[in-house]
């Protein structure tokens, strides 16, 4: 009977479910399959009776333990390793065929023995050559399936041998490079030489840099230089699975850390698709006879085979792993799970690839168990396939082909998706024909796109001077121009794209990204049409577009602690200066995504809250790191800590894309105390220097650009006062010296950094200050005067300058703050919460809530689309109306006029008694 199910339904179910080991139920049945269908294992049963005895008892772990001690203590290292390898091959095969071990344990066990064999062989060589020297300075890096601990049953190993000339032992008259080569050659000979006991591992050293021209062992600095400068794309993929397997592992780990930027590039590397798909194409061409499914099919290299599962995972790892370290596992199955968890690939795709991979690898092992041959091809005859099928536990070869076929076909179709299809014909280089193509695409005026294309093709743009960049442009142009023709403002989008390309140092990856993700072209067209702020950001960092390829980019930013942890994450060996760059990159990614969310129809107020959380997380990450670095030099002030108070929009929790940060630095403890470090400082000097360091961390331009403008002028005594004062001094200043405007500013104050205890103490000072008895009439009189001063010194740029215009946001803030003090309530830093509480108490008209929301939404979106606070372009007005919850631009203007009138009338009623004094 031919079984059609995905997994064989023999009593032993030879392919176990993932990560699930099963007890052996019938060793005699497994033994019969081995004797009948695997000459290699049958000979091993006779050769290693102690292992066979444990197998007969059904104790696979004991069989493996016995396999590790089959060698005679008098055997030399070579024979010892060969005998152990043969016995381990028997134990592993039996555990695999019986269903006792799953694929993971099988491949881990084989890989661990490879590590052990390398370690013992290297130690023996070093001991033989340099018995009195410390054995260091030589490392074996494992690549391929050995590197990922997924070694095949009969695989070779692909190490790279590196040495440190400064620490590698060598003879007095021996050149250190010659010593390294001799060590490497002898290790290889010990593992690959054959005799009556077989061999240990075939060793392939061709994955080293330029193997046709370099010695088998390379100095580590030369290898680093190679991978930093001239390595090829396939080598980048190969190092996904690299690890230090034997020898001086500290040297190996340091080497891998040094070349990490070569493997895991910060910018999404869509060139990796081209490199790996090209390798796949060459493999399919070179092994043409193994592509068709059936007898002779190549399970490893065939279309839909093992390599295409691995490459599919590696492509997505190379694209996304530079930004997300969780995606960097060298193990294929772990990588698939991580890619699905991160939303990079669909969960169903990951599940099906994993199932196919397990099946293909398992049958590959069956092929190799027959005669311990490193083969990946199904036998060319049905008789041979029958033998493999029966070893696996199936009835015949037809059942095996039926089991494999749907998985192979699905993997092949899925892998083919990596090659983008080109639906549009190439754009002509003839001006007349190109003009006709542009008109057909929908450009009403083809002159602008024609001029831009001719400029890009002309070789005068820096980013397009290389043949590779121009080739990438030509592949993208048809789809790009067709999308731009349908953009809300094609001419504006084209001009901004031209400006952007002109500022790029290289455009290859940018073009490849757009070619690989056509949906991003449409999004880019929207950004370029509507949002000069975002277009300028793209001109500085084109890789900002990278972050939008996942749907998660349009989720609201998480809570501040989670964001701060993401911003603070560094790789081993990275330092404070790296953190400054990394935070700028990650904050830039988040702010850009929030801006795009608004352009794509998201709620501007929710985006504003997202901007706020991003800023708070940046403060948490950078302040914590700066304090740690400062303490390393100056120690800590006993019972003292830094506090940061946010005011203005940051205190209220709703920022715009352009908001700066209004901060006040405070500290706890005795200002007369002194720090306890190697370079002690008095508390006041300590926290003032620390405050300046934090300000610099938040505001200084690095190689990754700016972060935030920081305004500290709201501190006690303004720009003339100390940058940081104690909480006690701050409380006394607010009690005895502060001006009315400073108390008005405190209505939006919120502690954003410091321990919970210190924040609670500061909250107490704020509460006492805001709620203390005061002359509210005098406060109202001064507030009216201040508003008049602002109107005189900062007139609105236009009627759509919603912040400064009469009836705008400044008027709304003043009327809320005066009302808060008049009634001694609703002192909440979030303006919308305070307003709602005042309305519910009957102190302000309910219509102000809608007015506040409309004006705030307009402010947030206008900072993206019309940063000069003027009227947005005609093509952008429908977007602004939609963002503000209005049907169209006319409806928005009407609602805006009504909101302004409500605010203006309410403020006028409050201000009227004091206008003459003002």
Residue pairs with C-beta under 8 A, 6 or more apart in sequence:
1 395
2 395
2 396
2 398
2 399
2 402
3 9
3 394
3 395
3 399
3 402
3 403
4 402
6 355
6 359
6 403
6 406
6 407
7 13
7 15
8 14
8 15
8 392
8 393
8 394
8 399
8 403
10 393
10 394
11 25
11 26
11 29
12 22
12 24
12 25
12 26
12 29
12 30
12 97
12 98
12 99
12 393
13 22
13 99
14 96
14 97
14 98
14 99
14 362
14 392
14 393
15 99
15 103
15 358
15 359
15 362
16 22
16 99
16 101
16 102
16 103
17 102
18 102
18 104
18 333
18 354
18 358
19 102
19 104
20 102
21 100
21 101
21 102
21 105
22 99
22 100
23 58
23 100
24 30
24 58
24 60
24 98
24 99
24 100
25 99
27 55
27 56
27 58
27 98
30 94
30 97
30 98
31 45
31 55
31 56
33 97
33 390
33 391
33 393
34 41
34 42
34 45
34 93
34 94
34 97
34 391
35 42
35 45
36 390
36 391
37 370
37 387
37 388
37 390
37 391
38 93
38 369
38 370
38 371
38 391
39 370
39 371
40 369
40 370
40 371
40 372
41 89
41 90
41 93
41 94
41 369
44 51
44 86
44 87
44 89
44 90
45 52
45 55
45 90
46 52
47 86
47 87
48 66
48 67
48 70
48 86
48 87
48 90
50 66
50 70
51 63
51 66
51 67
51 70
51 87
51 90
51 91
52 90
53 66
54 60
54 62
54 63
54 65
54 66
54 91
55 63
55 90
55 91
55 94
60 91
60 94
60 95
60 98
60 100
60 101
63 90
63 91
63 94
63 95
64 88
64 91
64 92
64 95
64 109
66 87
66 91
67 84
67 87
67 88
67 90
67 91
68 84
68 87
68 88
70 83
70 84
70 86
70 87
71 79
71 80
71 81
71 83
71 84
72 80
75 83
77 120
77 121
77 124
77 190
78 190
78 193
78 200
79 195
79 197
80 120
81 117
81 120
81 121
81 190
81 191
81 200
82 195
82 197
82 198
82 199
82 200
83 197
84 113
85 113
85 117
85 198
85 199
85 200
85 201
86 197
86 198
88 109
88 110
88 113
89 153
89 372
92 101
92 106
92 109
92 110
92 153
93 153
93 365
93 369
94 100
95 101
95 105
95 106
96 106
96 153
96 362
96 365
97 369
97 391
97 392
97 393
101 109
103 358
103 361
103 362
104 333
106 153
106 365
107 145
107 149
107 150
107 151
107 152
107 361
108 149
110 151
110 152
110 153
110 155
111 142
111 145
111 146
111 149
111 150
111 151
112 149
114 142
114 146
114 151
114 157
114 201
114 245
115 142
115 245
115 246
117 191
117 200
117 201
118 140
118 142
118 157
118 159
118 187
118 191
118 245
118 246
118 247
119 245
119 246
119 247
121 187
121 190
121 191
121 200
122 135
122 138
122 140
122 183
122 187
122 246
122 247
123 135
124 190
125 183
125 186
125 187
125 190
126 133
126 135
126 138
126 169
126 183
127 135
129 169
129 179
129 182
129 183
130 169
130 170
130 171
133 169
134 169
135 169
135 247
135 248
136 164
136 167
136 168
136 248
136 251
137 163
137 164
137 165
137 166
137 167
137 168
137 169
137 248
137 251
138 161
138 162
138 163
138 164
138 168
138 180
138 183
138 184
138 217
138 247
138 248
138 251
139 161
139 162
139 163
139 220
139 244
139 246
139 247
139 248
139 249
139 251
139 252
139 255
140 159
140 160
140 161
140 187
140 244
140 245
140 246
140 247
140 252
141 147
141 159
141 160
141 161
141 162
141 242
141 243
141 244
141 245
141 252
141 255
141 256
142 157
142 158
142 159
142 241
142 242
142 243
142 244
142 245
143 158
143 159
143 160
143 207
143 238
143 239
143 241
143 242
144 157
144 158
144 207
144 238
144 241
145 151
145 152
145 155
145 241
146 155
146 157
146 158
146 159
146 245
147 158
147 241
147 242
147 243
147 245
147 330
148 241
148 329
148 330
148 331
148 332
149 330
149 331
150 331
150 332
150 361
151 157
152 361
152 364
152 365
152 368
152 374
153 364
153 365
153 368
153 369
154 368
154 369
154 372
154 373
154 374
154 375
155 201
155 374
156 201
156 202
156 203
156 204
156 374
157 191
157 201
157 202
157 203
157 204
158 204
158 205
158 206
158 207
159 203
159 205
159 207
159 245
160 205
160 207
160 208
160 218
160 223
160 242
161 180
161 184
161 187
161 205
161 208
161 216
161 217
161 218
162 217
162 218
162 219
162 220
162 223
162 251
162 252
162 255
163 176
163 180
163 183
163 217
163 218
163 219
163 220
164 219
164 220
164 248
164 251
165 176
165 177
165 219
167 248
167 251
168 176
168 179
168 180
169 179
170 176
170 178
170 179
171 179
177 215
177 217
177 219
180 215
180 217
180 219
181 215
181 216
181 217
183 217
184 205
184 216
184 217
185 216
187 203
188 203
188 205
188 216
190 200
191 199
191 200
191 201
191 203
192 199
192 200
192 201
192 202
192 203
193 199
198 372
202 374
205 211
205 216
207 235
207 238
208 214
208 216
208 218
209 218
209 223
209 226
209 227
209 231
209 235
210 226
220 251
220 254
220 255
223 255
223 259
224 255
224 258
224 259
227 235
227 239
227 259
227 262
228 259
228 261
228 262
231 262
232 275
233 271
233 272
233 274
233 275
233 276
234 275
234 276
234 279
236 262
236 263
236 269
236 272
236 275
236 318
237 272
237 275
237 276
237 311
237 314
237 318
239 256
239 259
239 262
239 263
240 263
240 314
240 317
240 318
240 321
240 328
240 330
241 330
242 256
242 330
243 252
243 256
243 330
244 251
244 252
244 253
244 255
244 256
245 252
257 571
257 572
257 573
260 571
263 318
263 321
264 318
264 321
264 322
264 325
264 328
265 318
265 322
266 322
266 323
266 543
266 585
267 322
267 509
267 543
267 546
268 319
268 320
268 322
268 323
268 509
268 513
268 543
268 546
268 549
269 318
269 319
269 322
269 509
270 319
270 509
270 512
270 513
270 515
270 516
271 508
271 509
271 512
272 314
272 315
272 318
272 319
273 315
273 319
273 418
273 512
273 516
274 512
276 311
276 314
276 315
276 318
276 418
277 315
277 418
277 419
279 311
280 307
280 308
280 311
280 415
283 301
283 307
284 291
284 301
284 303
287 298
287 301
287 302
289 296
290 296
290 297
290 298
290 301
290 302
290 377
291 297
291 298
291 302
291 303
292 302
293 302
293 303
293 304
293 401
293 404
293 405
293 408
293 409
294 378
294 401
295 378
295 379
295 380
295 381
295 382
295 384
295 385
296 377
296 378
296 379
296 380
297 305
297 377
297 378
297 404
297 408
298 305
298 376
298 377
298 378
299 305
299 306
299 360
299 363
299 364
299 367
299 376
299 377
299 378
299 404
300 306
300 307
300 364
300 376
301 307
301 376
302 408
303 408
303 412
303 415
304 407
304 408
304 409
304 410
304 411
304 412
304 413
304 415
305 360
305 376
305 408
305 411
306 357
306 360
306 361
306 364
306 376
308 411
308 412
308 415
309 332
309 353
309 356
309 357
309 360
309 411
310 332
310 357
311 415
312 353
312 414
312 415
312 418
313 332
313 335
313 336
313 339
313 353
314 335
315 418
316 327
316 339
316 344
316 345
317 327
317 328
317 335
317 339
319 344
320 327
320 339
320 342
320 344
320 550
321 327
321 328
323 546
323 547
324 342
325 569
325 571
326 338
326 341
326 342
327 335
327 338
327 339
327 342
327 344
329 335
329 338
332 357
333 354
333 357
333 358
336 345
336 350
336 353
336 354
336 357
337 350
337 354
339 345
339 350
340 346
340 347
340 349
340 350
340 351
342 550
342 552
343 550
343 551
343 552
344 550
349 414
352 407
352 410
352 414
353 411
353 414
355 407
356 407
356 408
356 410
356 411
359 403
359 404
359 407
360 404
360 407
360 408
362 392
363 388
363 392
363 400
363 404
364 376
366 388
366 391
366 392
367 373
367 375
367 376
367 377
367 378
367 379
367 388
368 374
368 375
369 391
370 387
370 388
370 391
378 384
378 385
378 388
379 385
379 387
379 388
382 397
382 398
383 397
384 397
385 397
385 400
385 401
386 396
386 397
388 397
388 400
389 395
389 396
389 397
389 399
389 400
390 396
392 400
394 400
394 403
420 515
420 516
420 518
422 475
422 478
423 479
424 478
424 479
424 482
425 478
426 474
426 477
426 478
427 434
427 437
427 453
427 474
427 477
427 478
427 481
428 434
428 437
429 457
431 450
431 454
434 450
434 453
435 446
435 450
438 446
438 449
438 450
438 481
438 485
439 446
441 481
441 482
441 485
442 482
442 485
442 486
443 449
443 481
443 485
443 490
444 490
445 491
448 490
448 491
448 494
448 495
449 481
449 484
449 485
449 490
449 494
452 494
452 495
452 497
452 498
453 477
453 481
455 461
455 498
456 464
456 473
456 498
456 501
457 464
457 470
457 473
459 465
459 470
461 501
461 502
462 502
462 504
462 505
463 469
463 501
463 502
463 504
463 505
463 506
463 507
464 470
464 473
464 501
464 507
466 506
466 508
468 508
469 506
469 507
469 508
469 511
472 507
472 508
472 511
472 512
472 515
473 507
473 511
475 511
475 515
476 511
476 514
476 515
476 521
479 514
479 515
479 518
479 521
480 514
480 521
483 518
483 521
483 522
483 525
484 490
484 493
484 494
484 497
484 525
486 525
487 493
487 525
487 526
487 528
487 529
488 525
488 526
488 529
488 530
488 875
488 876
488 879
489 529
489 530
489 873
489 875
489 876
490 529
492 528
492 529
492 873
492 875
493 525
493 528
493 529
494 528
496 528
496 532
496 535
497 524
497 528
499 535
499 539
500 528
500 535
500 538
500 539
500 542
501 507
501 510
503 539
503 540
504 510
504 539
504 542
507 542
509 542
509 543
510 542
510 545
513 520
513 545
513 546
513 549
514 520
514 521
514 524
514 545
517 549
520 545
520 548
520 549
523 548
523 596
523 600
524 538
524 545
526 599
526 600
527 534
527 535
527 538
527 596
527 599
528 535
529 875
529 876
530 599
530 864
530 865
530 875
530 876
530 879
531 595
531 599
531 864
531 865
532 865
532 867
533 595
533 657
533 658
533 863
533 864
533 865
533 867
534 592
534 595
534 596
534 599
534 864
537 544
537 588
537 591
537 592
537 595
538 544
538 545
538 592
540 705
541 585
541 588
541 704
541 705
544 588
544 589
544 592
547 553
547 589
547 592
547 593
548 554
548 593
548 596
553 593
553 596
554 593
554 596
554 597
554 600
554 602
556 606
556 609
556 610
557 563
557 590
557 594
557 610
557 613
557 614
557 617
558 613
559 613
560 613
560 616
560 617
560 620
561 620
563 590
563 613
563 614
563 616
563 617
564 616
564 617
564 618
564 620
564 621
564 624
566 586
566 617
567 582
567 583
567 586
567 587
567 617
567 618
567 620
567 621
568 579
568 583
568 621
568 624
568 625
569 582
570 578
570 579
570 582
574 582
576 625
576 626
576 629
577 702
579 621
579 622
579 625
580 622
580 697
580 700
580 702
580 704
581 702
581 703
581 704
582 704
583 618
583 621
583 622
583 707
584 702
584 704
584 705
584 706
584 707
585 704
587 614
587 615
587 617
587 618
587 707
588 704
588 705
590 610
590 614
591 611
591 614
591 657
594 602
594 607
594 610
594 611
594 614
594 657
595 607
595 657
595 864
597 607
597 610
598 604
598 607
598 860
598 861
598 864
598 883
599 864
599 879
601 882
601 883
602 883
603 857
603 883
604 856
604 857
604 858
604 860
604 861
604 883
604 884
605 654
605 832
605 853
605 856
605 857
605 860
607 860
608 654
608 655
608 656
608 856
608 860
609 653
609 654
611 654
611 655
611 656
611 657
611 659
612 649
612 650
612 652
612 653
612 654
612 655
615 650
615 655
615 659
615 661
615 708
616 646
616 650
616 752
618 698
618 707
618 708
619 644
619 646
619 661
619 663
619 698
619 752
619 753
620 752
620 753
622 694
622 697
622 698
623 642
623 644
623 694
623 697
623 753
625 697
626 690
626 693
626 694
626 697
627 642
627 690
627 694
629 693
630 689
630 690
630 693
631 677
632 677
633 677
633 678
633 679
634 675
634 677
634 678
634 679
634 680
634 681
634 686
635 675
635 676
635 677
635 678
635 680
636 675
636 676
636 677
637 667
637 669
637 673
637 674
637 675
637 676
637 683
637 686
637 687
638 669
638 673
638 676
639 668
639 669
639 670
639 673
640 667
640 668
640 669
640 670
640 673
640 683
640 686
640 687
641 667
641 668
641 669
641 754
641 755
641 758
642 665
642 666
642 667
642 687
642 690
642 691
642 694
642 724
642 753
642 754
643 665
643 666
643 667
643 668
643 727
643 751
643 753
643 754
643 758
643 759
643 762
644 663
644 664
644 665
644 666
644 694
644 751
644 752
644 753
644 754
645 651
645 663
645 664
645 665
645 666
645 749
645 750
645 751
645 752
645 762
646 661
646 662
646 663
646 749
646 750
646 751
646 752
647 662
647 663
647 664
647 714
647 745
647 746
647 748
647 749
647 750
648 662
648 711
648 714
648 745
648 748
649 655
649 656
649 659
649 662
649 748
650 659
650 661
650 662
650 663
650 750
650 752
651 662
651 748
651 749
651 750
651 752
651 829
652 748
652 750
652 829
652 830
652 831
653 750
653 829
653 830
654 830
654 831
654 832
654 856
654 860
656 859
656 860
656 863
657 860
657 863
657 864
658 863
658 867
660 708
660 709
660 710
660 711
661 698
661 708
661 709
661 710
661 711
662 711
662 712
662 714
663 695
663 710
663 711
663 712
664 712
664 714
664 715
664 716
664 730
664 749
665 687
665 688
665 690
665 691
665 694
665 712
665 715
665 723
665 724
665 725
666 724
666 725
666 726
666 727
666 730
666 762
667 683
667 687
667 724
667 725
667 726
667 727
668 726
668 727
668 754
668 758
668 761
669 683
669 726
670 683
670 726
671 682
671 683
671 684
671 726
671 728
671 729
672 682
672 683
673 682
673 683
674 680
674 681
674 682
674 683
674 686
675 681
675 682
675 683
675 686
681 689
683 726
684 722
684 724
684 725
684 726
687 724
688 722
688 723
688 724
690 724
691 712
691 723
691 724
692 723
695 710
695 712
695 723
698 707
698 708
698 710
699 706
699 707
699 708
699 709
699 710
700 707
712 723
713 719
714 742
714 745
715 721
715 722
715 723
715 725
716 722
716 725
716 729
716 730
716 733
716 734
716 737
716 738
717 733
717 737
725 733
727 758
727 761
727 762
727 765
730 765
731 765
731 768
731 769
734 742
734 743
734 746
734 765
734 769
735 769
735 772
738 769
740 778
740 779
740 782
740 783
740 786
741 782
741 786
743 769
743 770
743 774
743 779
743 821
744 779
744 783
744 786
744 814
744 817
746 766
746 769
746 770
747 770
747 816
747 817
747 820
747 827
747 829
747 834
748 829
748 831
749 766
749 829
750 829
751 758
751 759
751 762
751 763
754 762
766 827
767 827
770 820
770 821
770 827
771 824
771 827
774 821
776 821
776 822
779 818
779 821
780 818
780 821
780 822
780 910
780 911
780 913
780 914
781 914
781 917
781 918
783 814
783 817
783 818
784 910
784 911
784 914
784 915
784 917
784 918
785 914
785 917
785 918
786 814
787 810
787 811
787 814
787 907
787 911
787 918
788 918
790 804
790 810
791 804
791 806
794 804
795 804
796 803
796 804
796 805
796 806
796 808
796 869
797 804
797 868
797 869
797 870
798 805
798 869
798 870
798 871
799 805
800 858
800 862
800 866
800 869
800 870
800 871
800 896
801 808
801 869
801 870
802 808
802 809
802 855
802 858
802 859
802 862
802 869
802 896
803 809
803 810
803 859
803 869
804 810
804 869
805 900
806 900
806 904
807 899
807 900
807 901
807 902
807 903
807 904
807 907
808 855
808 900
808 903
809 855
809 856
809 859
811 903
811 904
811 907
812 831
812 848
812 851
812 852
812 855
812 903
812 907
813 831
814 907
815 844
815 903
815 906
815 907
815 910
816 831
816 834
816 835
816 838
816 844
818 910
819 826
819 838
819 843
819 844
819 910
820 826
820 827
820 834
820 838
822 843
823 838
823 841
823 843
825 837
825 838
825 841
826 833
826 834
826 835
826 837
826 838
826 841
827 834
828 834
828 837
831 852
832 849
832 852
832 853
832 856
835 844
835 848
835 849
835 852
836 849
838 844
839 845
839 846
839 848
839 849
844 906
845 902
845 906
847 902
848 902
848 903
848 906
850 899
851 898
851 899
851 900
851 902
851 903
854 884
854 885
854 895
854 896
854 899
855 896
855 899
855 900
855 903
857 883
857 884
857 885
858 880
858 884
858 892
858 896
861 879
861 880
861 883
861 884
862 869
862 872
862 880
865 872
865 873
865 876
865 879
865 880
866 872
866 873
866 876
872 880
877 889
877 892
878 888
878 889
880 889
880 892
881 887
881 888
881 889
881 891
881 892
884 892
884 895
886 892
886 895
911 918
